[in-house]
Amino acid sequence: MTVLLDRPLPRAGAVAPDRPAPARPAARDPFLDLLRVFAIALVVLQHWTIPVLSFDGVRLSTGNALATPGVWAVTWISQVMPLVFFAGGAANAISLGRAAHDAPRWLFARLRRLAWPLLPLAAVWIPLPQVLAALGVPEQPLDVGARLTGQLLWFLAVYLIAVVATPWLLGLHRRHGAWVPVVLTAGAALTDLLRFSTGLDALGYLNIVFVWLAVHQLGLRYADGRLSRPWALAAGGFGAAALLVWAGPYPGSMIGLPGAEVSNMAPPTLAMLAVAFGQIGLAVTLRPWLARLPVGRLLAWAGPRVMTAYLWHMPALFAVTGVVVVGLGLDTPAPGGLGWFAGWPLWLGALCLVMWPLLSWFRRFEEPPALPYGEATWRGALTSAALVGGGLLTLTVAGFAPGGAPFLAILAILGGLLITGPRAQS
């Protein structure tokens, strides 16, 4: 996921009033590395912990432990996608600044790093449902696993929008400063107003742009040393979120829950953006303390594996679920009970045993082949981005369920990758 794209990350400038940043920040900023590793680790842990699973011989039922009354408050910290977009914005600003203003070539490199790790995932999951069905695996649980594996790619599809927009967003940031996230926030508020007043929920999907680009824009400000008074951002963000949830129509949970009339994530809402501002303000406020943590060796090991962990942790969950829940008929205990707490270490241990070889096998795909680049043009870069984005969107909607959609999606992604490949020099 890809902050996932940027290693190493230089150190951001010191907090200062609005002014142009140095073109080439030099030192490494472990804070951004820590944010991205923490965020992906929490995503994995949450996805492995919250499912409430049962199988009746035909259907796999999937509940959510965070639907327990009162537990929604946890999601104000555990929903860490804002931190990923924030760190991604900072990393994009830094790396583009070091690219000697050759934005098309920079975008080619970003697209390759974003799309390359998807190829082994597709190579496994396009034939896997047919193979498992032929071996007698029940159809419905298999369909659930195949679709959810693709749905997890929503983040990459949205992040691609932010990557493509970065050169323009950076220009707007340098000309207009804090007005850019202010305008994007206003766009999110207006979108929700129209959505809830008209009942047209589809309007809410405009906030995919307004909400996530506003968060990404804060990353640009951090990289430029302009994210001052983060404690005020934290207090204002969490305070605004509490007010919005109290006044409605926003639910308290920052993840979608079964049976909820409104989700703060799909599509994202103004309440999600408020929590995002709160999280980012809190993280930057704690930055001096976080930067002193003795986690250098951990970050050096985990950094090159975070994309692999994100892409493969759900297949690991489906493998364990297939054996334990579907195969052995052992439903997961009710969340919060004695059985749940007693069984959780065993469940987590089984998942780690499956995940370890997946990390070992597929981490090599985090780094695309070191092929030479030819001439990079905006036409080629945007065409490549459209193909990769179209493929990601198709997989987000259709997953890897049997049919032609996953195959066509991967063909589009491959086409986008080929455009970024080597060319004869003129």
KABEL-V817891 format. One line per field, one symbol per residue. psi: psi as a letter, one per 30 degrees, with the letter a starting at -180 (. if undefined). A space follows every 10 residues. Layout:
psi: ???
//
This chain:
psi: kieffjklkl klllkllklk lkeikelkjf eeeeeeeeee eeeeeeefef kjklkgfekj kjakfffkkf fffeffefjg eeeeeeeeee eeeeeeffgh gieeeeeeee eeeefeffee eeeefefeee eeeffgkkee eeeeeeeeee ffgeeeeeee eeeefeeeee eeefefbffe feeeeeeeee eeeeefffgj fffffffeee efeeeeeeee eefgggilhf eeeeeeeeee eeeeeeflgk lekglkkkfk ekkffillle eeeeeeeeee eeeeefeeee ffkigeeeee eeeggeeeee ffeeeeeeee eeeeeeefgj lklkkfleee eefeeeeeee eeeeeefeee efffffjlki lkkakkleee eeeeeeeeee eeeeeeefag lkafeeeeee eeeeeeeeeg aklkk.
//
